[in-house]
């Protein structure tokens, strides 16, 4: 079954609902300047709310871009993260020094970037290349560019996915997981609860 990651969480009530609906991952953004940016203390409140209210909580993912390894470790410890998602120019050494399992984000423009440059990453994530933004743009890349990917690692598909196209995304790309932020929002960082429910129905219904 395709896993679901809801990213750009900023409110405990959104996180609790997504986890209750069956999210496998909840992502929080630690990239300064992002409209969905959180401090480690704010993230810790969200993590605590979910773990106190959901019997089988998802894995909590912290999204970073070009952060120092000590920043990754300190933020993860305060917030209670399970996984780190690195969306910048992080090296293989950075991934090994991160201290937690890593999802390495790759930005897809007109061509598929190298997929073999990060052997220590647990997952890869393919998102749309869009200026300096690390994700959450609501823009879709050409999914056919993933056809040559040898699937040497599990991967998340991101970029422009919403309840209207999620079934097509899963059928066409066959990702191990889908990743949504703006596709289930009423405003940046504010998840629309009805849209979340529709998404999970469309992914989980055979």
Secondary structure, DSSP 8 states (H G I E B T S, - for coil): --EEEE-----HHHHHHHHHHT-SEEEEE--TT-TTB--HHHHHHHHHHHHHH-TT--EEEEEESS--HHHHHHHHHHHT-SEEEE-SS--HHHHHTSSSEEEEEEEESSS---SSS-TT-SEEEEEE-BTTB-S-------GGGGTT---SSEEEEESS--TTTHHHHHHHH--SEEEESGGGEEETTEE-HHHHHHHHHHHH--
